[in-house]
Amino acid sequence: MTACIVGWAHTPFGRLEGETLESLIVRVATQALADAGVAAADVDEIVLGHFNAGFSAQDFTAALVLQASPQLRFKRASRVENACATGSAAVHQGLKAIAAKAARIVLVVGAEQMTTTPAAEIGRNLLKASYVREEADIDGGFAGIFGQIAARYFQRWGDQSDALARIAAKNHKNGVGNPYAQIRKDLGYEFCRTESEKNPRVAGPLKRTDCSLVSDGAAAVVLADVATALKLGKAVAFRAAEHVQDFLPMSKRDVLKLEGCTQAWTRALASAGIALSDLSFVETHDCFTIAELMEYEAMGLVPQGQGARAVAEGLTEKNGPLPVNPSGGLKAKGHPIGATGVSMHALTAMQLMGDAGDIQVRNASLGGIFNMGGTAVANYVSILERIK
């Protein structure tokens, strides 16, 4: 336990008219420092999570955080990227600076502006997070990739359409209470289960309700070493922070096992000295409903091939034994790539502080986060606990 989250900020996710990537970054940086009660002059390091890959004409974006305050001028600032796990990569990079005693206070920002990009370009940009040599020609972009994975899963374990619809319905129901969510509407199981004009098939067995959203948004957290954190107003400590990277080509892995996810969870739980059942809730990476289903198995909630059980038996409902995505997940909340992992950490800290409002999980004491890039290539797990 070397660092804590001591403050945070979060924009709504969605199509944010009148915003720029810079305005989103500046807003959350300013608000997070104010929430932490930390002066910009006291920040030792800045880490920005920004995927880009063509979404923004402005590359080289780390220094945009400095626009939040003249007192940030001449601070160390770096941008990190690790596909859809970019936000968690930024958080974990901040933790390393503190663990190395190179910083006491780190400002971490995650941001992306995606909706100003034409639809065809969005698909091409996202496919840059695949193994381009073998996977860039898959129809449907990343939805096509996960559509193929879903089809293989169905072939091996049977039709899971009911389970995927239950996951989508659960997350949309949860998202109603999240003021930051892009879609705050309880769509219901029947709508999510039924192919229709409003819910067309997108790729393989996946329908629109099985796919996360194209979003703009930003989130930020302020990290501090434990001694500094305990002098501030609140402190949510990292019991564990693990990162596992797997092969990029899907052809080199059994993509139905999400072995990198399993490794990250196994290491994090061991590092924290807890079992999965000790967690109060999990925020997991439901870029597609099939991903959440397979993550139930990879984290050890149910055996492989039995992911449907977790949702059918209510294990992952907000009032179940292990609530999964009480925020609504990427499915309802939205998925601005660079912001997603930072959002997960901010919302988990809110839960543990009892500040999550209508998405609050009762008696939340330990929160787990899983954020992945690509097809479980970059795998990040954090386990958080309030200490003040």
N, C-alpha and C positions, 0 to 999 in steps of 0.2 A: 504494500500500500504506500505508493510514493507520491501520489497526486490526487487532487479532488477537483470536481466541477464546483465553481463558486458563483457562477452567474451564467445567464443565457438570454438569448433573444431568438425570435422566430417570426418570419413574415407569413401571411397566408400563402398557400401554394395554389397555382392555377394560371390562367391567362391574366397577367398583371399589366393592364394598360397604363401607359405613361411612365413605366419603370424602365431602367436600364440595368445592365449587369452591375455597373458602378454604383448606382443609387441603392440597389439591393444590398450590396456589400457594405456600403457606408452605413446604411440604416441599422443593420443587425450588429455591426461592430460597435457603433455608438451605444445602442441599447443594451448590449451585453455587458459592456464596461459599467454602465450606470447601474444595471441590475446587481452586479457583483460589488459595487461600491469601490471600484478600483480606478484610479486615475490613469489616463493614457500614458503619462510619464513613467508609471511604475511597470509597464509591460516590458518584458525582456525580449520576447520573441513573438513573431506573428507567423501563423501557418494558414494558407488559403487552400481549400479544396475546390478545384475547378476543372472539370473534365474537358470542356470545350469541344475538341474534335471537329470544329467547324461551326458550332452554334454561335460563336461570337467572333466578329472581325478583330476585336481587341484580344490578342494573345499577350503573354508576358503580363499577367494580371496581379501578381502578388502585391505590387506596390500600390494597387488601388485601395487597399485597406488603409493606407496612410492618409487617404483623403478624409477619414473620419475625424482626425484631430491633428493639428500642427505638432502636438507633443509626440506623435508616433514617427515623426521624421527621424531618420537615421537608426531606427530599430531594425534588427534582423527580420527579414520577411522572405518566405519561400512559398512557392506553389507546389502542391503534390497532386498526383493523378494516379488512380488505380481503378479505372473503369467505373462501374456503378458503386464501387466501394471507396471512391475518392474521399468522401466525407469522413469515413472512419479512418482512412489512411492519414488524413490531416490531424485528427484527434490523437491517434497513436503516435504520430511524429512529435506532437506537443508533449506527450507523456515521456518520450525518450529524452527530450531536452531537459525536462525536470529531473528525471532519474539520473541523468549524467551530471546534474548540478550545474548545467550551463544556463539554466533559467529558473527563476522562482515563479514567475507569472507568464503564461502564454495565452495569447488571444488566438482562437481557432475560428475560422469562418469557412462556411461552405456555401457555394452559390452556383446557380445556372439559370440562363434565360434561353428557353427552347422554343417558345411558341411563335417567335418572330421568324423562324426558319420554315421555308416551304416543306410540305409533308414529304415529298420524295427525298429531299436532302436530309430530313430527320432520320429516315430509315438508313441512309448511307452513312451518316455520322455515327449512329449507334452500332452499325456493323463493324466499325473500326475497333470495337471492343471484342471482336471475334478473331479467330485465326484466319486472317484475310486470304492466305494462300489456298485454303481448302473450303472456307465457309462463307466467303463474301457473296457468292452467287445464289445462296439459298433465298428462295422467294419469300417475301414478307418481312425482310429484315430480322430483327431479334425475335419478333413474334413468330416468324417462320422457324427460327432455331428452336425455340421452346415448344412450338407446335410439333416439330419432329420428335423432341424429347417426350412430349405428352403421348404421341402416337406409339412410341416404343414402350413407354410405361404401360399403356393400355394393352398392348400386345403381350407384355410379360405378365401383368397382374390383373388384367380384365378392365372393362370399361369403368372409368372413374368419373363420369360426367356428373353424377349425383354429388360426389364429394367436392368436386371443383365448384359446383354451384353453391354448396353449403359454405365453402370458404369465402367465396365472393359475397354472399348474403351476410355472413357474419361480419366481415370487415366493413361493408357498407353500413350495416346497422351500428357498428361501433363508431364509424366516422361521423355520424350525425352529431355527436357530442363534441367533436373536435373543431374548435373555431378556426384552426389553420387549414382544415381539409379542403381540397378542391371540390369534392362532391360530398355534400352533407344531406344525403337522401337514402332512406332505407329502401333499397330496391326489391327486397324480398326474394325468397328462394325460387318461386315459380318464374319470375322474370329472368333471373340469372340462369335458370336451368333450360329455358326455352329459347330456341333459335327464332329470331323474329327480325322484322325490318329495323327495329331499334336496337336489337342485340344480334347482329349478324355474325356468322362464322368468319374468323380472321385468318387463322392458319391451323391446319390439322384439325384436332377436335376443339381448339380454343375459340371461344366467342369473345365479343368485345368486353363482356363483363369479367373475362379471365385475364385481362391485360391491364397493366398499370398505365397511368396517364402521362401525357406530354405536358410538362409543367414549367413554370417559372417559380423561383423562390430562393430564399436564403435562410440560414440559421447560423448561430454563433454560440460558442461556449467559452468561458474564461476558465483556464486551468491554473491551479496553484499548488505548490508543495504543501504537505499536510500541516506543517507548523504555521505557514502563512494562512492557510485556509481556516484553521481553527480560530484565528483572530478576526475573521470576517463574519458576515451574517449567516452564511449557510455553507455546508460542505458535504458533497456527495462523493464518496471515495471510490476508487477503482480497486475492487478486490482482485480483479484479473483483467488482463488485456492481451489477447493472443492473436497473432496473424500467421496464416498458413497460405502459401502460394502453391498452386498445382500447375500441371502442364496446360499450356494454352490450347493446343489442338484437341478437339473432342475425340478425334480418332485414336488418341493415346490413352483414353480413359473409358471406364464404364460410367457414362454420364448419369445413369439412373441411381448410382450410389452416393454421389456428392461426397466423395471421400475427404476432400479438403474441408468441407463443413464439419464432418465428423471429427476430423483431427483437431480443428480449432476448438470445438465444444469440449472434446475430451481434455485437451490441455488446459483450457480455461477453468473448467470445473475442478480439475486436480489442483491448479494453482490457487484457486479460491478455497479449496478444502471443503467443498460442498457437493451435494448430488443435485441433479436436475430438479428433483422434487422439492428442493429447498427454495427454488425461485418463486417469487410472487407472481411474476408475469414475464413474458418475452416479447420484444419487438423484433420481428424477423423479416427477411427480405422477400416479400411477395411481389416481385416484379411481374410474375404470372402466378395464377392460382396453383398450377402444377408445381411451381417452385416451393410454395409453402407446404404443399402436401408432402413433397419429398424431404423437406427440411424437418418435418415431424419425425421422420425415420432417421435422418442423419444426426439429429440431436439426441436420439435415444428415447424419445417419448413412446414410440411404438416400434415393433420390428419392421424390417424392410418388407415392402409390399403391403403393409397394413396401415398406411397413412390415413386411409378413409375412416378407419376406426376412431381416430382421434377426434375428428369433427362430427362423426355420426353419434358418438357417445357423449358429446358435449365437453370433452376434456379441455378444449381450447377456447370455449366460450368465456365471456368476460367474468361470469360468475362460476366458471369451472375450476378444476384443480390447477390448471396452468393456463391462464388467459394468454392468448397469442394475438398480438396486434390490437390491444385495446384502443390505440390511436386511430384505427381504421387501416393502418398499414399503407404501403405504397398504392394499394388498390383504390382506396378512398381518399387518402391524404394527398396523393400525387407523388411524382418522382423526378424532381429537378436534380439531375444526376449528382453534381458536386455537393448539393445541399443535403441529400438523403441521410447519409451517415451521421452528420452533425445534428440533424433533426432528431434522429433516433436517440442520440445521447441527451439532447436537451429535453425531449419529452419523457425519457426515462428518469432524468433528474427531477422533473416536475412531479412525476408519480411518487417518487420516494420522499419528496418534501411535502406531499399531500396537497400539491397545488395544481392538480390536473383537472379540476372542475368536473364536468360531466363525463369525462373519460376515466375518472379516478378508479383505480382498483383498490378495493377495501383492504386495509392493513398491509399495504405494500411495503416490504422491507428489503427485498433483494430483487433487482431487475437484471434480466439478461438481454443482450443485443446481438443479433447476427446480421451482418451486412456483407453482401458478396458482390464481386465484380465479374462480369462474364458468366459463363456457365459453371459457377463455383470454382473459378480460377483463383481470384483473390478472396480470401475468407477471413473476416474479422469478427471476433467475439469479445465483448466487454461484459463484465459483471460489476454492477454498481450497488453501493450501499450507503445510506445516509449516516454520517457520523456527527452532524451538528444541524 
